[in-house]
Every structure is written in structure tokens, then in C-alpha cells.
């Protein structure tokens, strides 16, 4: 009975917010629609899926990396592939920002996909759309939900390292800060919790959660919301100093499978990042969603799919804006 009540509460919170979102595949959705390349590059989706499948077969972790690459792109200047640009005369790359340095990866996979698409349909498919499709295909390949991806984005003519440093939610941000960063981009509480569920796959560096093990509140004490035996296990590979790049699964139970164990872990005090744990402890609204998703994987999948569409439609460049890059790492008039 208690479980069903939680779900009812969560659904009451969720439904009006979801209804506020646009319908998946609606051509009016920021000018994007799933059939955008059906005539100009009919095999585009097939090519992306095939190459992502090869990359994930080589290394399962790549699925999480490609989802994260899309996320880190969209939160800075919108979904415009600005994150892919290298340093050049006129561009300071977002790759050097605090959230991205020594952290985001998957650029070579995007390069491979771009080469294949340029061979099939030169100058047609944007790098921004590659990121969006690759994130969806990565999710499916490790057991997650399918969704139609609205397409038609164009690529940025610049990057913003300042935006990358300031706008991407960080592992140690407070919940109000995280919610504000989402709301600024038109995303709501459901999007915050559902997209956090992307942490059901992938790995995180020791430096992202070390303070929880040793000095959560500045008093030299561990985070008391962390399961004691889990914290002890983490301390073995994440010392007080050194080992910054040691990697740990974000979902300790099924780190390579897209499921709802991320939410079950949070309920057990085994969410890895502070930004995971605060979803349960700092807001009744987000806590109700954590419980609902832990209880119902189909509800999580449904909301994750919708939230990925919502995120993918943040400030896209369309029509004559931006360009279609021939090489995702640099502008067409590269200097």
C-alpha cells in the first residue's frame, strides 16, 4: 500500500509537468523532427547506430560516455556540438573546462561517425545531431528505452569555456543549484531526477566524490547519509590524497546495464555522488520521484526518454543558423 501511495504522489507531481512538454516527434518542437534526414541522407540513423554499436562492443563504458557528451553539450549554449570544438585561433575549447578536463570522452567515436556520414551524404548531417542520436543509441544498446529523436540541429560557430565551467551541474552542487541550472534551460524537476538516472551506467573519478568520504561538511567527517560499509569500500580505492583518476561505478550493482538500480542504490545509502544522494534527502518532491523510479522501471524509462527529448531541444540552431561542420572538431573556415 505504501509503495503504491508513493507512486501516486510521484505521478501527481509528474503528470502536469510532463504535459507541459512537447509531444515527441512534433515538427513544431523547436523546428526539429525525426524525419529530417529521410530524403537528404536516408541511411543517417542506420550509420550512426551501426558505428555506436561497434564502439560499445569494443568498450561498454563508451555508452555512458556518449550520453554524457550530449548532456555536457546541451547544457552549454544549447545542443550545438560546441563541446566538440578543439582549441584554435578564435576558439577556447570547452574540453579544457573543470567539468570536462580529463573527464569527457568519446570524441574519436564521433569522428568516426562523421567520416562515415560525410562519405554517404557530404555536408548534410550535423555534429549536434550525431551527438543526439549517439546518446539515444547508446542508451538502447545497454538495455535502456528507445525514443524518436527530433533532428535538424546545426553546429555552432563558437564555444564557451565560461559556460562550461558555470552551467553544467556538478557532483558537489546543492540541490537548489542543480534545479536552478536545469530550470534556466527550461527543464523541470522531473527532468532533474530522470536525467540523473543516466548514472545507472558509467564510472566516476575519485575526485568527484572524495569529500563525501572524508570531509563532507568541512568538519573532517564522512557524509552520514552514506552507507558505512559502502563508504569503507570506496575509501580503499579513493584515499585522502592521490588517486584522483581512480574510477568507480556510479551504479555499484549493475554498472553496465541501463536499469533502475541507480535509484534503488540511493534508497540504500549507496548513491556515489553527493548530487545523487541529495535527490533523496533534500526535497520531498525529488525524493518521491526517486522512490517511484526505484519501484517502477517502466516509469523511469518513460520519463528518461521524454527528458532526453526535452534536453535535446535546448536552444537548437536551425535553418540558416550555424553550419554543418565537415569535421566536428573545427569550423569549416578553420584558421
C-alpha positions in Angstrom: 0.0 0.0 0.0 2.8 2.4 1.0 4.6 1.8 -2.3 1.5 2.5 -4.4 0.9 5.7 -2.4 4.4 6.8 -3.2 3.8 6.2 -6.9 0.5 8.0 -6.8 2.2 11.0 -5.2 5.0 10.9 -7.7 2.6 10.7 -10.6 0.6 13.6 -9.3 3.8 15.6 -9.2 4.8 14.4 -12.7 1.8 14.4 -14.9 1.3 18.2 -15.2 5.0 18.7 -15.8 5.1 16.1 -18.5 2.0 17.5 -20.1 3.8 20.8 -20.3 6.5 19.2 -22.5 6.0 19.0 -26.3 5.0 15.8 -27.9 7.8 13.6 -29.2 8.1 13.9 -32.9 6.0 17.1 -33.2 7.5 19.0 -36.2 6.8 22.2 -34.2 9.3 21.1 -31.5 11.9 23.8 -31.9 11.7 23.2 -35.7 13.2 19.7 -35.2 11.5 16.4 -36.3 12.6 12.8 -36.5 12.2 12.5 -40.3 14.6 15.5 -41.0 17.2 13.4 -43.0 14.7 10.9 -44.6 15.3 12.4 -48.0 18.7 14.1 -47.7 20.5 11.2 -46.0 18.1 8.2 -45.7 20.8 6.0 -44.0 21.9 8.6 -41.5 20.3 6.9 -38.4 21.4 3.5 -39.6 25.0 4.6 -40.0 25.1 6.3 -36.5 23.5 3.2 -34.9 25.9 0.8 -36.5 29.0 2.8 -35.5 27.8 3.4 -32.0 27.2 -0.4 -31.7 30.7 -1.1 -32.8 32.1 1.4 -30.3 30.1 0.0 -27.4 31.0 -3.6 -28.4 34.7 -2.5 -28.1 34.1 -0.9 -24.7 30.8 -0.9 -22.8 31.7 2.2 -20.9 31.5 4.2 -24.2 27.7 4.1 -23.9 27.8 6.2 -20.8 30.5 8.5 -22.2 28.4 9.3 -25.3 25.3 10.0 -23.2 27.4 12.3 -21.0 28.9 14.1 -24.1 25.4 15.0 -25.3 24.5 16.3 -21.8 27.6 18.4 -21.5 27.0 19.8 -24.9 23.3 20.8 -24.4 23.9 22.5 -21.0 26.3 25.0 -22.7 24.8 27.2 -25.3 22.3 24.5 -26.2 22.7 21.3 -28.2 25.0 22.7 -30.9 28.1 20.5 -30.8 30.2 23.3 -29.2 31.7 20.8 -26.9 33.4 19.0 -29.8 35.5 22.1 -31.0 39.2 21.9 -30.3 41.3 25.0 -29.5 42.1 27.2 -32.4 43.0 30.9 -33.1 39.5 32.1 -32.3 38.2 29.3 -30.1 38.9 28.3 -26.5 37.7 24.8 -26.3 35.2 23.6 -23.7 37.2 20.4 -23.4 39.5 22.3 -21.0 36.8 23.3 -18.6 36.7 22.0 -15.0 33.7 19.6 -15.7 35.3 18.3 -18.9 39.1 18.2 -18.5 40.4 14.7 -18.2 36.8 13.6 -17.9 34.6 13.7 -21.0 35.5 11.2 -23.7 34.2 9.6 -26.9 35.4 12.2 -29.4 37.1 9.6 -31.6 33.8 7.8 -31.9 32.1 10.9 -33.0 34.9 11.5 -35.5 34.4 8.0 -37.0 30.7 8.5 -37.3 31.2 11.9 -39.0 33.6 10.4 -41.6 31.1 7.7 -42.4 28.3 10.3 -42.8 30.4 12.6 -44.9 31.2 9.7 -47.2 27.5 8.8 -47.5 26.0 12.4 -47.6 28.6 15.2 -47.7 27.8 18.3 -45.7 24.4 17.1 -44.6 24.3 15.6 -41.1 25.3 18.0 -38.2 27.7 17.0 -35.4 25.0 18.2 -33.0 22.5 15.6 -34.4 25.3 12.9 -34.3 25.6 13.6 -30.5 21.8 13.4 -30.0 21.4 10.1 -32.0 24.5 8.6 -30.4 23.1 9.2 -26.9 19.9 7.5 -27.8 21.5 4.6 -29.5 24.0 4.2 -26.6 21.1 4.0 -24.1 19.3 1.3 -26.2 22.5 -0.8 -26.6 22.9 -1.2 -22.8 19.2 -2.0 -22.2 17.6 1.4 -21.9 14.5 2.8 -23.6 14.0 3.8 -27.2 12.7 7.3 -28.2 12.3 9.1 -31.5 15.0 11.7 -31.8 13.8 15.1 -33.3 16.5 16.1 -35.8 17.6 19.2 -37.8 20.1 20.8 -35.4 23.0 22.8 -36.9 26.5 23.2 -35.5 27.8 26.2 -33.5 30.3 28.7 -34.8 31.9 29.0 -31.3 32.4 27.6 -27.9 32.0 28.9 -24.3 34.5 27.7 -21.7 32.9 30.1 -19.2 29.5 28.5 -19.8 31.1 25.0 -19.5 32.6 26.0 -16.1 29.5 27.6 -14.8 26.4 25.9 -16.3 27.0 22.2 -16.1 25.6 20.6 -12.8 28.5 19.5 -10.6 28.7 16.5 -8.3 29.0 18.7 -5.2 26.4 21.3 -6.2 23.5 21.7 -3.7 20.1 20.5 -4.9 18.7 24.1 -5.3 21.8 24.9 -7.5 21.2 21.8 -9.7 17.5 22.6 -10.0 18.3 26.2 -11.0 20.8 25.1 -13.6 18.0 22.9 -15.1 15.3 25.4 -14.9 17.4 28.1 -16.6 17.3 25.8 -19.7 13.5 25.1 -19.4 13.9 21.8 -17.7 11.8 20.8 -14.7 12.1 18.7 -11.5 11.1 15.5 -13.4 14.0 16.2 -15.9 16.4 16.6 -13.0 15.6 13.3 -11.4 15.0 11.3 -14.6 18.2 12.5 -16.3 20.2 11.9 -13.1 19.1 8.3 -13.7 21.6 8.2 -16.5 24.1 7.4 -13.7 22.8 3.9 -13.9 25.7 3.3 -16.3 29.2 4.6 -16.3 32.1 5.4 -14.0 33.1 8.4 -11.9 36.5 9.6 -10.7 37.6 9.6 -7.1 38.0 13.4 -7.2 34.2 13.7 -7.8 33.1 12.2 -4.5 36.2 12.3 -2.2 34.7 14.9 0.0 31.9 12.6 0.9 34.3 10.1 2.3 36.5 12.4 4.4 35.1 15.9 4.9 31.5 16.3 3.7 30.6 19.3 5.9 34.1 20.8 6.5 34.4 19.1 9.9 36.6 16.2 8.8 33.7 13.7 9.0 32.3 11.4 6.3 28.9 12.0 4.9 26.5 10.4 7.4 23.9 9.6 4.6 26.4 7.2 3.0 26.1 3.5 3.9 29.0 2.7 6.3 30.2 -0.4 4.6 29.9 1.2 1.1 32.0 4.2 2.3 34.7 1.8 3.7 34.8 0.0 0.4 35.2 3.4 -1.5 37.9 4.6 0.8 40.1 1.6 -0.2 40.4 2.9 -3.7 39.9 6.6 -3.1 42.4 7.9 -0.5 42.5 11.3 1.1 45.1 12.4 -1.4 46.2 10.9 -4.7 44.3 8.6 -6.9 42.2 11.4 -8.3 41.5 9.5 -11.5 40.7 6.1 -9.9 37.4 5.0 -11.4 34.3 3.7 -9.6 30.9 2.5 -10.9 28.1 5.1 -10.5 25.8 2.1 -10.0 27.6 -0.5 -7.8 25.1 -3.3 -8.7 24.7 -3.2 -12.5 27.2 -0.6 -13.8 27.0 -1.7 -17.5 23.2 -2.1 -17.7 20.6 0.6 -18.1 18.1 -0.1 -15.4 16.7 1.5 -12.2 19.3 0.2 -9.7 20.7 3.7 -9.5 17.5 4.7 -7.6 17.4 1.6 -5.5 21.0 2.3 -4.5 20.2 5.8 -3.4 17.5 4.4 -1.2 20.1 2.1 0.4 22.6 5.0 1.0 24.7 3.8 -1.9 24.4 6.6 -4.3 28.0 7.5 -5.3 27.9 11.3 -5.8 26.6 13.9 -3.4 24.4 15.1 -6.3 22.8 11.6 -6.4 22.1 11.5 -2.6 20.6 15.0 -2.3 17.7 13.8 -4.6 16.5 11.7 -1.7 17.4 13.9 1.3 16.9 17.5 0.4 13.4 17.6 -1.3 10.2 15.7 -0.8 9.4 16.3 -4.5 12.6 14.7 -5.8 12.5 12.0 -3.1 9.0 10.9 -4.3 10.4 10.5 -7.8 13.4 8.6 -6.6 11.1 6.2 -4.8 8.7 5.9 -7.8 11.6 5.1 -10.2 13.1 2.6 -7.8 9.7 0.9 -7.7 8.8 1.0 -11.4 11.5 0.7 -14.1 8.9 1.4 -16.9 8.0 4.7 -15.3 11.7 5.7 -15.2 12.3 4.6 -18.8 9.2 6.6 -19.9 10.3 9.7 -18.1 14.0 9.4 -19.1 13.1 9.1 -22.8 10.9 12.2 -22.6 13.5 14.2 -20.6 16.2 13.3 -23.1 14.0 14.8 -25.9 13.4 17.8 -23.7 17.1 18.2 -23.1 17.9 17.6 -26.8 15.7 20.6 -27.7 17.6 23.2 -25.7 18.2 26.2 -28.0 19.0 24.3 -31.2 20.4 26.1 -34.2 18.2 25.6 -37.2 17.6 26.9 -40.7 20.4 29.1 -41.7 22.0 29.4 -38.2 25.4 28.0 -37.6 26.7 25.5 -40.1 27.1 21.8 -40.9 30.7 21.1 -39.9 32.7 18.8 -42.2 35.0 18.0 -39.2 33.3 18.1 -35.8 36.5 19.4 -34.1 36.7 22.6 -36.1 34.8 25.2 -38.1 34.6 24.9 -41.9 36.5 28.2 -42.3 39.2 26.8 -39.9 42.2 29.1 -39.2 
